[in-house]
Amino acid sequence: MMGEIIQMALSDHVSFEQIWALHGLGPNEVQALMKRELKRGSYVAWRKRVRAFTQRRAFYK
């Protein structure tokens, strides 16, 4: 299950709302999971990409 959540979070096509609907984890919980499971550089790159999506589309991640 954890691997599936990480895969979904890394996808540019899956929103936090979809992760919430399938697994019951909110954005803060997904962030904590990603921070715990990814290497530091991978986590930082993921957060940067998620922030870029947020700035472009308010409803996405």
Secondary structure, 3 states (H helix, E strand, C coil): CHHHHHHHHHCCCCCHHHHHHHHCCCHHHHHHHHHHHCCHHHHHHHHHHHHHHHHHCCCCC
